[in-house]
Amino acid sequence: MPRTVDEILQHADELAARFEDYEPRAGDELDAEAVALLRAAVAERSDAERHMVDAVRHAREAGLSWSAIGSFVGTSGEAARQRYSSKVA
């Protein structure tokens, strides 16, 4: 749907006014400690997944079957193969 330049400029002015008039409420703010804990947990999970991929790569290079790897990581061998084969190749 084509818009005129005037419509676009009017919309931009409306958005600018909403931005300039915005007053944050206490309920709008995020708890900094909760955000920090979540960020740390995400980083830890990322590190753990990197360690897991490295361990699976090493296990495959050492000749372990997908079935054996699956039993160590708590899945079937097929599930382990599907999850890690493209990451360890």
RASULPE-V850918 format. One record per residue. N is the residue number from 1. D_FIRST is the distance of its C-alpha to the first C-alpha in Angstrom with 1 decimal. Layout:
n:N d_first:D_FIRST
n:N d_first:D_FIRST
//
This chain:
n:1 d_first:0.0
n:2 d_first:3.8
n:3 d_first:6.5
n:4 d_first:10.0
n:5 d_first:12.9
n:6 d_first:14.6
n:7 d_first:12.0
n:8 d_first:12.3
n:9 d_first:16.0
n:10 d_first:16.4
n:11 d_first:15.0
n:12 d_first:17.3
n:13 d_first:20.1
n:14 d_first:19.8
n:15 d_first:19.9
n:16 d_first:22.9
n:17 d_first:24.6
n:18 d_first:24.4
n:19 d_first:25.8
n:20 d_first:28.5
n:21 d_first:29.5
n:22 d_first:29.7
n:23 d_first:33.2
n:24 d_first:33.9
n:25 d_first:36.0
n:26 d_first:38.9
n:27 d_first:37.2
n:28 d_first:34.2
n:29 d_first:36.5
n:30 d_first:37.4
n:31 d_first:41.1
n:32 d_first:42.0
n:33 d_first:44.9
n:34 d_first:42.8
n:35 d_first:40.2
n:36 d_first:43.0
n:37 d_first:44.7
n:38 d_first:41.5
n:39 d_first:41.0
n:40 d_first:44.7
n:41 d_first:44.5
n:42 d_first:41.5
n:43 d_first:43.5
n:44 d_first:46.6
n:45 d_first:44.8
n:46 d_first:43.4
n:47 d_first:47.0
n:48 d_first:48.4
n:49 d_first:46.1
n:50 d_first:47.0
n:51 d_first:50.7
n:52 d_first:50.2
n:53 d_first:48.6
n:54 d_first:51.5
n:55 d_first:54.0
n:56 d_first:52.6
n:57 d_first:52.7
n:58 d_first:56.3
n:59 d_first:57.2
n:60 d_first:55.8
n:61 d_first:57.7
n:62 d_first:60.8
n:63 d_first:60.5
n:64 d_first:59.4
n:65 d_first:57.7
n:66 d_first:54.3
n:67 d_first:56.2
n:68 d_first:58.3
n:69 d_first:55.3
n:70 d_first:53.5
n:71 d_first:56.5
n:72 d_first:56.6
n:73 d_first:52.9
n:74 d_first:53.1
n:75 d_first:51.2
n:76 d_first:52.1
n:77 d_first:52.7
n:78 d_first:49.7
n:79 d_first:47.4
n:80 d_first:48.9
n:81 d_first:48.4
n:82 d_first:44.8
n:83 d_first:44.1
n:84 d_first:46.1
n:85 d_first:46.9
n:86 d_first:43.9
n:87 d_first:44.6
n:88 d_first:48.3
n:89 d_first:48.2
//
